[in-house]
Amino acid sequence: MKKLAALSASVILTAAFATAVSADPVVEPVAPVVEEPIVEAADVIIAPNPITLKEITYFYNNPNGVALSALAPQDVHPTGQTVDDWVEIYTWLGKAWIYIPGYVPTYF
């Protein structure tokens, strides 16, 4: 019983000291320094409409590059970048390129 009481007391004391030590003093917030432009609410960004893939489509790291994986039929969102018939899209691996002959971007 004495061991259980001593163990409980040491756990409670340790938790109390950890809470007291980890408390940060009050510090004024620092504005972040960002080297890229910040998009304001008033800025209008027009993105191309999604592309509907109707068959399994491979996507690549660059136009005519190495195939990264394949996409099942679905809607994908282009970034707006094109090189000839290659279209840059967003994927779960980041930006990638798909080959779509005759692609013409459309907008809402």
C-alpha positions in Angstrom: 0.0 0.0 0.0 2.9 2.3 0.8 4.4 1.7 -2.6 1.1 2.6 -4.4 0.8 5.8 -2.4 4.4 6.8 -3.1 4.0 6.0 -6.8 0.8 8.0 -7.0 2.4 11.0 -5.2 5.4 10.9 -7.5 3.2 10.9 -10.7 1.1 13.8 -9.4 4.2 15.8 -8.5 5.9 15.1 -11.8 2.7 16.2 -13.7 2.5 19.4 -11.6 6.2 20.3 -12.3 5.8 19.5 -16.0 2.8 21.8 -16.3 4.6 24.7 -14.4 7.8 24.3 -16.4 6.1 24.2 -19.9 4.1 27.3 -19.4 5.4 30.0 -21.8 5.7 33.6 -20.8 3.5 36.1 -22.5 5.2 37.1 -25.8 3.9 39.5 -28.5 3.0 37.7 -31.7 5.5 38.2 -34.6 4.2 38.9 -38.1 5.3 36.2 -40.6 7.8 37.1 -43.3 6.6 35.7 -46.6 8.5 36.0 -49.8 5.6 35.0 -52.0 2.5 37.1 -52.8 -0.4 36.8 -50.5 -3.8 36.4 -52.1 -6.2 38.9 -50.8 -10.0 38.3 -50.6 -10.5 41.0 -53.3 -8.2 39.2 -55.7 -10.0 37.2 -58.4 -8.3 34.0 -59.6 -9.8 32.3 -62.5 -9.0 28.6 -62.8 -9.8 26.4 -65.8 -12.8 24.0 -65.5 -12.1 20.5 -64.3 -11.2 17.9 -66.9 -13.2 14.7 -67.0 -11.1 11.6 -67.6 -13.1 8.8 -69.2 -10.4 6.1 -69.1 -7.3 5.2 -67.1 -4.8 8.0 -67.7 -1.1 8.0 -66.8 0.4 11.1 -65.3 4.0 12.2 -65.5 6.5 14.3 -63.6 7.2 16.5 -66.7 5.8 16.6 -70.2 7.3 13.5 -72.0 8.8 12.6 -68.6 8.7 9.6 -66.3 5.2 8.1 -65.5 4.4 8.5 -61.8 1.2 6.6 -61.6 -2.3 6.3 -63.3 -5.6 7.9 -62.6 -9.0 6.1 -62.8 -11.8 7.8 -64.6 -12.6 11.0 -62.6 -12.6 14.8 -62.7 -9.2 16.4 -62.3 -8.3 20.0 -61.7 -5.8 21.7 -64.0 -3.4 24.3 -62.7 -3.7 26.4 -65.8 -0.3 25.5 -67.2 -0.1 23.8 -70.6 2.8 22.7 -72.9 1.5 21.7 -76.4 -1.0 18.9 -75.6 0.3 18.4 -72.0 -1.8 19.8 -69.1 -0.6 20.3 -65.6 -3.0 19.0 -62.9 -3.2 18.6 -59.2 -2.8 15.0 -57.8 -2.3 13.5 -54.4 1.4 13.4 -55.2 1.5 17.1 -56.0 1.4 18.7 -59.5 1.8 16.3 -62.5 1.2 16.3 -66.2 -1.3 14.4 -68.4 -1.4 14.1 -72.1 -4.6 15.3 -73.7 -4.5 15.9 -77.5 -6.4 19.0 -78.6 -7.0 20.3 -75.1 -8.5 23.8 -74.9 -9.1 25.2 -71.4 -12.6 26.4 -70.6 -13.6 28.8 -67.9 -16.9 29.4 -66.1 
